[in-house]
C-alpha cells in the first residue's frame, strides 16, 4: 500500500460506497432468467479511485465495508490496485452491499440492491480519517452516500473538511433510483449539494432527470450551471461528451468500440479527467485553453470506451498505454 505523503498535494480522495456487482453470465436477460452470475467489484467512488491509480495517479478511498469476506476482498482489491486504504473501516454488525446488475441486449443496465442497511450506510462523522481528507487535492463523491444517516452527515462533513483544506470538489451524482424512497427525494438530495461542487459530471439520463427536459441539450445543461462551478460535463454514451465552462462550451466525439457492458464507463471517464487535472497542476490551467480541455476529454472518452469492452467495472478499467493506443 502506498504511504500517504504529507508533503504532496496530488492526492485524489474518493468518498462513498464500494460493493459487489453480480453480473449475469448471459447478456440480454432478466435477473430471473440469468443462468448464473459473475462477481464483479464495484461502487462508483471506488471505481474512480482505481481508475485514477491504473492511470498512474495517487488515489485514496474513504468508506465503510462489512467485516465479512466480501468486505475484506474489496479492501484487498483496492490495495492490489495501489489505492491508499487508510480511510476504510469495517463494520461488524452490517454486511457489505451487493447489487445484481442485468445487462440488457444493448449493454444498458438494470439494478437490484441488497442494502438493509449495508455497512457503507453506517459510516459516521467520528469515523472519518480527517488527515487523509485534508491531504486531498481533489475530493470526489456521488449521491448514494446522501440517502440515509449517519452516512449523509459523514459525507457533508468530509466535503466541508476537504473544501476548507483547499481541495477541488468533484461530484458525479450516479443516480440509482431504486435506492431512493422516491424520485422527488432523489432529486432534492442530489441538488442539495449541487452548489458546492467545482466539477460536476452527469450522464444524459441524469441531466434529463434533474432538469425534466426530454432531451439532453445545451439549454438543459446550462440550466444546471451555478456561480462557483468551473466545469460541467455531460456524458452521452456512444455520442461522446459535452462540456461547459464560464467561457466556452462544446462536445467531443466518442471512440467506436464493441460494447459488452457499460458498467464503470462513467467512472473511468471521471478518473481520467481527475488524473489529468492533477497532472497538469490545476483545473484553471486546463480551462485557460479550450484545445487543452478537449485533449483531456478525448483521453477521458477513450478510458470510458475501453471500459465498455469487458464485463464488470474494475476488471475493465484501462491503463495509460491502452488509452494512448486507442487514441492513436
WOGISUL-V742391 format. One record per pair of residues at least 12 apart in sequence whose C-alpha atoms are under 8 Angstrom apart, sorted by the first residue. I is the first residue (numbers start at 0). J is the second residue. D is the distance in whole Angstrom. If there is no record, write none. Layout:
I;J;D / I;J;D
This chain:
0;78;6 / 0;79;8 / 0;81;6 / 0;82;7 / 0;83;6 / 0;84;8 / 1;81;6 / 1;82;7 / 1;83;6 / 2;83;7 / 3;83;7 / 3;131;8 / 5;134;7 / 7;134;8 / 8;134;6 / 8;135;7 / 8;136;5 / 9;57;7 / 9;135;7 / 9;136;5 / 9;137;8 / 9;277;6 / 10;56;8 / 10;57;5 / 10;58;6 / 10;59;7 / 10;134;7 / 10;135;5 / 10;136;5 / 10;137;7 / 11;48;7 / 11;51;8 / 11;56;8 / 11;57;6 / 11;58;5 / 11;59;6 / 11;135;6 / 11;136;6 / 11;137;5 / 11;138;6 / 11;139;7 / 11;273;8 / 11;274;8 / 12;48;7 / 12;58;6 / 12;59;5 / 12;60;6 / 12;61;7 / 12;131;8 / 12;132;7 / 12;135;6 / 12;136;8 / 12;137;6 / 12;138;5 / 12;139;6 / 13;44;5 / 13;45;7 / 13;47;7 / 13;48;6 / 13;58;8 / 13;59;6 / 13;60;5 / 13;61;6 / 13;138;6 / 13;139;5 / 13;140;6 / 14;44;6 / 14;45;8 / 14;60;6 / 14;61;5 / 14;62;6 / 14;138;8 / 14;139;6 / 14;140;5 / 14;141;8 / 14;154;8 / 15;44;6 / 15;45;8 / 15;60;8 / 15;61;7 / 15;62;5 / 15;63;8 / 15;119;7 / 15;140;6 / 15;141;7 / 15;143;7 / 15;144;6 / 15;154;8 / 16;42;5 / 16;43;7 / 16;44;6 / 16;45;7 / 16;62;6 / 16;63;7 / 16;119;6 / 16;143;7 / 16;144;7 / 17;40;8 / 17;41;6 / 17;42;4 / 17;43;7 / 17;44;7 / 17;45;6 / 17;62;7 / 17;63;8 / 17;64;7 / 17;73;7 / 17;96;7 / 17;119;7 / 18;40;6 / 18;41;5 / 18;42;5 / 18;73;8 / 18;95;6 / 18;96;5 / 18;97;6 / 18;98;7 / 19;38;7 / 19;39;6 / 19;40;5 / 19;41;5 / 19;42;7 / 19;69;8 / 19;95;8 / 19;96;7 / 19;97;5 / 19;98;6 / 20;38;6 / 20;39;5 / 20;40;6 / 20;41;6 / 20;97;6 / 20;98;5 / 20;99;6 / 20;100;6 / 20;311;8 / 21;36;6 / 21;37;6 / 21;38;5 / 21;39;6 / 21;97;7 / 21;98;6 / 21;99;5 / 21;100;6 / 22;36;5 / 22;37;5 / 22;38;7 / 22;39;7 / 22;99;6 / 22;100;5 / 22;101;6 / 22;102;7 / 22;310;8 / 22;311;7 / 23;35;6 / 23;36;4 / 23;37;6 / 23;100;7 / 23;101;6 / 23;102;7 / 24;36;5 / 24;37;6 / 26;101;8 / 26;102;5 / 26;103;6 / 26;104;6 / 26;106;8 / 27;101;8 / 27;102;6 / 27;103;4 / 27;104;4 / 27;105;8 / 27;106;8 / 28;101;7 / 28;102;7 / 28;103;6 / 28;104;8 / 29;101;6 / 29;103;8 / 30;99;8 / 30;100;8 / 30;101;6 / 39;311;5 / 39;312;7 / 39;313;7 / 39;314;8 / 40;73;7 / 40;311;7 / 40;312;7 / 40;313;6 / 41;263;8 / 41;311;8 / 41;312;6 / 41;313;7 / 43;141;8 / 43;173;7 / 43;263;7 / 43;266;6 / 44;60;8 / 44;139;7 / 44;140;6 / 44;141;7 / 44;266;8 / 45;60;6 / 45;77;8 / 46;263;7 / 46;266;6 / 46;267;7 / 46;312;7 / 46;313;6 / 47;266;5 / 47;267;6 / 47;269;7 / 47;270;5 / 48;60;6 / 48;82;7 / 48;270;7 / 49;77;7 / 49;80;6 / 49;81;8 / 49;82;6 / 49;270;8 / 49;313;7 / 49;316;8 / 50;266;7 / 50;267;5 / 50;270;5 / 50;271;7 / 50;313;8 / 50;316;6 / 50;317;7 / 51;270;5 / 51;271;6 / 51;273;7 / 51;274;6 / 52;80;7 / 52;81;6 / 52;82;6 / 53;80;7 / 53;316;7 / 53;317;7 / 53;318;5 / 53;319;7 / 54;271;7 / 54;274;7 / 54;317;7 / 54;318;5 / 54;319;5 / 55;318;8 / 55;319;8 / 56;274;6 / 57;82;7 / 58;81;8 / 58;82;5 / 58;83;6 / 59;82;5 / 59;83;4 / 59;84;6 / 59;85;8 / 59;86;7 / 60;82;7 / 60;83;6 / 60;84;6 / 60;85;8 / 60;86;6 / 60;87;7 / 61;84;7 / 61;85;8 / 61;86;4 / 61;87;5 / 61;127;8 / 61;128;8 / 62;86;6 / 62;87;5 / 62;88;7 / 62;119;6 / 62;122;7 / 63;87;6 / 63;88;5 / 63;89;6 / 63;90;7 / 63;118;6 / 63;119;5 / 63;120;8 / 63;121;7 / 63;122;6 / 64;87;7 / 64;88;6 / 64;89;5 / 64;90;6 / 64;94;7 / 64;95;5 / 64;96;8 / 64;117;8 / 64;118;5 / 64;119;6 / 65;89;5 / 65;90;5 / 65;91;6 / 65;92;8 / 65;93;6 / 65;94;4 / 65;95;4 / 65;96;8 / 65;117;7 / 65;118;5 / 65;119;8 / 66;89;5 / 66;90;5 / 66;91;5 / 66;92;8 / 66;93;8 / 66;94;7 / 66;95;8 / 67;91;8 / 67;94;7 / 67;95;7 / 69;95;6 / 70;89;7 / 70;94;8 / 70;95;6 / 74;87;8 / 85;128;7 / 85;131;8 / 86;127;7 / 86;128;5 / 86;131;7 / 88;126;8 / 89;118;8 / 90;118;6 / 90;121;8 / 92;118;8 / 93;116;7 / 93;117;5 / 93;118;5 / 94;114;8 / 94;116;8 / 94;117;5 / 94;118;6 / 95;114;8 / 95;117;6 / 95;118;6 / 95;119;7 / 96;112;8 / 96;113;6 / 96;114;5 / 96;117;5 / 96;118;7 / 96;119;7 / 97;112;6 / 97;113;5 / 97;114;7 / 98;110;7 / 98;111;6 / 98;112;4 / 98;113;6 / 99;111;5 / 99;112;6 / 102;260;7 / 106;258;7 / 106;259;6 / 106;260;5 / 106;261;6 / 107;260;7 / 107;261;6 / 108;261;8 / 108;262;8 / 110;177;7 / 111;177;7 / 112;177;8 / 112;178;7 / 119;144;8 / 119;150;7 / 120;144;7 / 120;147;7 / 120;148;7 / 120;149;7 / 120;150;5 / 121;148;7 / 121;149;6 / 121;150;6 / 122;149;6 / 122;150;5 / 122;153;7 / 123;149;5 / 123;150;6 / 123;152;7 / 123;153;5 / 124;149;8 / 124;150;8 / 124;152;6 / 124;153;4 / 124;154;8 / 124;156;7 / 124;157;8 / 125;153;8 / 127;153;7 / 127;157;7 / 129;157;8 / 129;160;8 / 132;157;7 / 132;160;7 / 132;161;6 / 133;160;6 / 133;161;5 / 133;164;5 / 133;166;8 / 134;161;8 / 134;164;8 / 135;161;7 / 135;164;8 / 135;166;6 / 136;165;7 / 136;166;5 / 136;167;6 / 136;277;8 / 137;166;5 / 137;167;5 / 137;168;6 / 137;169;7 / 137;273;8 / 138;158;7 / 138;161;6 / 138;166;6 / 138;167;6 / 138;168;5 / 138;169;6 / 139;168;6 / 139;169;5 / 139;170;6 / 139;171;8 / 140;169;6 / 140;170;5 / 140;171;6 / 140;172;8 / 141;170;6 / 141;171;5 / 141;172;5 / 141;173;6 / 142;171;7 / 142;172;5 / 142;173;6 / 142;174;7 / 142;188;8 / 142;189;6 / 143;172;8 / 143;173;7 / 143;174;8 / 143;175;8 / 143;178;8 / 145;188;7 / 145;189;8 / 146;178;8 / 146;179;7 / 146;185;8 / 146;188;8 / 167;196;8 / 167;197;6 / 167;198;8 / 168;195;7 / 168;196;5 / 168;197;5 / 168;198;6 / 169;196;6 / 169;197;6 / 169;198;5 / 169;199;6 / 170;196;6 / 170;197;8 / 170;198;6 / 170;199;5 / 170;200;6 / 171;199;6 / 171;200;5 / 171;201;6 / 172;189;6 / 172;200;8 / 172;201;7 / 173;201;7 / 173;205;8 / 174;205;7 / 186;208;8 / 186;209;6 / 194;225;6 / 194;226;8 / 194;227;7 / 194;228;8 / 195;227;7 / 196;227;7 / 196;228;6 / 197;227;6 / 197;228;5 / 197;229;5 / 197;230;7 / 198;228;6 / 198;229;6 / 198;230;5 / 198;231;6 / 198;232;8 / 199;228;8 / 199;230;7 / 199;231;5 / 199;232;6 / 200;231;6 / 200;232;5 / 200;233;6 / 200;234;7 / 200;269;7 / 201;231;8 / 201;232;6 / 201;233;5 / 201;234;6 / 202;233;5 / 202;234;5 / 202;235;6 / 202;236;8 / 202;265;8 / 203;215;5 / 203;233;6 / 203;234;6 / 203;235;5 / 203;236;8 / 206;219;7 / 206;220;7 / 206;233;8 / 207;219;8 / 210;222;8 / 210;223;8 / 220;233;8 / 221;243;8 / 228;244;8 / 229;244;6 / 229;245;7 / 229;282;8 / 230;242;7 / 230;243;6 / 230;244;5 / 230;245;8 / 231;243;5 / 231;244;7 / 234;265;7 / 237;253;6 / 237;254;8 / 237;255;7 / 238;252;6 / 238;253;6 / 239;251;6 / 239;252;5 / 239;253;4 / 239;254;8 / 239;300;7 / 240;252;7 / 240;253;7 / 240;296;8 / 240;300;8 / 244;286;8 / 247;289;7 / 251;293;7 / 251;296;7 / 251;297;7 / 252;297;8 / 253;297;8 / 253;300;6 / 253;301;8 / 253;304;8 / 254;300;7 / 254;301;6 / 254;304;6 / 255;304;7 / 256;304;7 / 256;305;7 / 256;307;8 / 256;308;7 / 257;307;8 / 257;308;6 / 258;304;8 / 258;307;5 / 258;308;5 / 258;309;8 / 259;307;6 / 259;308;5 / 259;309;6 / 259;310;6 / 260;306;8 / 260;307;5 / 260;308;7 / 260;309;6 / 260;310;5 / 260;311;7 / 261;306;7 / 261;307;5 / 262;306;8 / 262;307;7 / 262;310;8 / 262;311;6 / 262;312;5 / 263;303;8 / 263;306;7 / 263;307;8 / 263;311;7 / 263;312;4 / 263;313;7 / 263;316;8 / 264;302;7 / 264;303;4 / 264;304;7 / 264;305;8 / 264;306;5 / 264;307;6 / 264;312;7 / 265;303;6 / 266;303;8 / 267;299;7 / 267;302;6 / 267;303;5 / 267;306;7 / 267;316;6 / 267;317;8 / 268;299;5 / 268;300;6 / 268;301;8 / 268;302;6 / 268;303;5 / 269;299;7 / 270;299;8 / 271;298;7 / 271;299;5 / 271;302;7 / 272;295;7 / 272;296;7 / 272;298;8 / 272;299;6 / 275;295;7 / 297;326;8 / 298;322;7 / 298;323;8 / 298;326;7 / 301;322;6 / 301;325;7 / 301;326;7 / 302;316;7 / 302;317;6 / 302;322;6 / 305;317;7 / 305;322;7
